Amino acid sequence: MIPTLRAFARLVALLAITFVCWLAVLLGLLLTLPSHRARRRVQRAVFRFWSRAFCRVIGARISIRGEPPRPPCLVVSNHLSYVDVMVLASVLPARFVAKAEVRGWPVIGIVSRAVDTLFVDRAARRDALRVAHEMATGLRRGDAILLFPEGTSTAGHAVAPFKPPLLEPAALERLPVHYAACRYVTGPGQPPAHLRVCWWGDMPFGRHFWQMIAMPGFRAEIAFGPAPVSDTDRKALARRLHAAVCELFEPVVDHEPVSTGYE
């Protein structure tokens, strides 16, 4: 009974916070309409506030190793869950590159659209080129942009190979690319993080989200790399970044799971 009440209370709090932040973004956009730079400052501030509030409400305790880079910058990370976005945004004021489906997600989708997230249709090859162009424009304007080059989230047993297309702007301009690694840990007596925080395979979003916010909480660990990586070839850059993230990465689970636990 207590987990159900906890999940319900947290869901109500998240909806209330999201509504307030959505209004704040709309008001900010109206007040700063003539200035792109001012609009971006408002969006960053609101997104960071929402991310920190989201993490606090769901019981995510964040620990950081290394120094987050300062904008403008391009950052890559391994990908374990939709929670990655809020955890990373709470410490790094960045625009995110997300799959197109995120637009329609409850709560997360609303804020993602409001804070100028870059959505990419992974089924359309040309869409990656469009997003790469928008990323390059954003970097020139002073944005921090964060993407998950694995292309999908995993159970946290390993880092999947990085896909090169969205790294094209960095390769062409020989831009330094920063990197980070995420990991989640649940407390004693709680279900393992690879089943309750990591979101992978065919896990249904609604059920996973409800079970996650019903837990007392969990620890989110972020490690930032000591120095950025650069290369003029996008494939070589993807391989070098993958190797760098693997050095930082600590597995969430020590084997590849054969089941999501939702069958």
LINQUIWO-V599185 format. One line per field, one symbol per residue. ss: DSSP state (A for helix, B for strand, O for the rest). psi: psi as a letter, one per 30 degrees, with the letter a starting at -180 (. if undefined). Layout:
ss = ???
psi = ???
This chain:
ss = OAAAAAAAAAAAAAAAAAAAAAAAAAAAAAAOOOOAAAAAAAAAAAAAAAAAAAAAAAOBBBBBBOOOOOOOBBBBBOOOOOAAAAAAAOOOOOBBBBBAAAAAOOOAAAAAAAOOOBBBOOOOAAAAAAAAAAAAAAAAOOOBBBBOOOOOOOOOOOOOOOOOAAAAAAAAAOOOBBBBBBBBBBOOOOOOAAAAOOOOOOOOAAAAAAAAAAOOOBBBBBBBOOOOBOOOOAAAAAAAAAAAAAAAOOOOOOOOOOOOOOO
psi = eeeeeeeeeeeeeeeeeeeeeeeeeeeeeefgefjeeeeeeeeeeeeeeeeeeeeeefgjjkkkklkklklklkkllljflffeeeeefffjilkkkllfffegkkdeeeeeefghkjkkjffjefeeeeeeeeeeeeeffglkkkljffflllfgflklkkkfefgeeeeeghkkklllklkkkllkflllefffekjlbhkkeeeeeeeefflealkkkkkklfklkllfkeeeeeeeeeeeeeefkkkekgljkfkfgg.
